[in-house]
């Protein structure tokens, strides 16, 4: 069983990650530097999915991902389609 302090900290990081996106418009979230396909939205979603997947798996628990996020933001996804 995972240490409860670790789980509380992880939950706080999870919430803060999602809050960072709260003020962005749809247009802003799709910004990518010239010549690149990786938007702000994709980077944030990808970071969330990778950390969630690796951390929860190490703790012996299932990742807590919004529906469809694994397909859109995983290491096998295509950033230019987000």
N, C-alpha and C positions, 0 to 999 in steps of 0.2 A: 504494500500500500504506500502511496506517495505521501510525503511529509505535507501536512496541511498548510504550513507556512509557505512552502513552495507553490502549492496549488493556489493560494490566495494571491501571491505575487504574479503568478502566471495569468490569472484571471484579470488582474489590474492591467497588465501589459496588453492583453487581448483587447480590453475595452479602450485603452488609449490608442491603440493602433486604428481601431475603427473610428474613433472620434476625430482623428487627424483628417479624415475625409469629409467630415460633416459640412464644412463650409465651402467646399468646392462645387462649382457649377458643373454641369455635364460637359460643357466645352473645356473648362479648365482641366477636368480629370482626364481628358483625352490628349492633352498636350504631350508631345514628345519632342526632344531637341531635333533640329534639322538633321536629316540623314539617318535617324534612328526610328525604330518602330515601338520601342518600349515606352508606353505612356505612364503618367503618374498613377493612373488607375491600375495598370497592370503591375507596376512595381509594388504598390501597396498590397494588392491582392496576392501577388506571388509571395511576398515576405510573410504575410499572414498564413497562407497555406503551408509553406515550407516549415515555418517555426511550429505551427500547430501540429502538423503531421509528425515531425521528428520528435518534438517534446512529448506529446501525448503517447506516442508509440513507446518511447523510452520509459515512460511511467506506467506502461501496461494498460493504457486507456485508449478509447476511440477518439480520433480527432473531432472537434466540434466545428464543423464547417457549414456555412450557409449552402443551401441546395445549389448544385451546379458549379460551385467554386473550384472543386478539384479539376474538373475538365477545362475550365477557363484559365486558371491561374497556376496550375501545377508545372513541374519541370518539363512536362511533355507538351505544354500548351504553346500556342503561337501568338506572341504579343501583338502582332499587327492586326489580329482579328478581334481585339478587345476594344 
